[in-house]
């Protein structure tokens, strides 16, 4: 697994995952919202990695804060 992971560039990872504070992740999402995205899966993988439980990743306060931020910025869309 580590050999495969070593073949993935940091740029490829950045293209598929958003990271940062809820506000900075909302900034990263905004172009997709502006383009018309209708569905997205949001999870805090720190909870998943530390506990092994996907429900922890979904129920994170960071996820709730991100959703609140996105809704605040897009009240007529979401």
Secondary structure by P-SEA (a helix, b strand, c coil): caaaaaaccaaaaaaccccccaaaaaaaaaaaaaacccbbbbbccccccccccaaaaaacaaaaaaaaaaaaaccccc
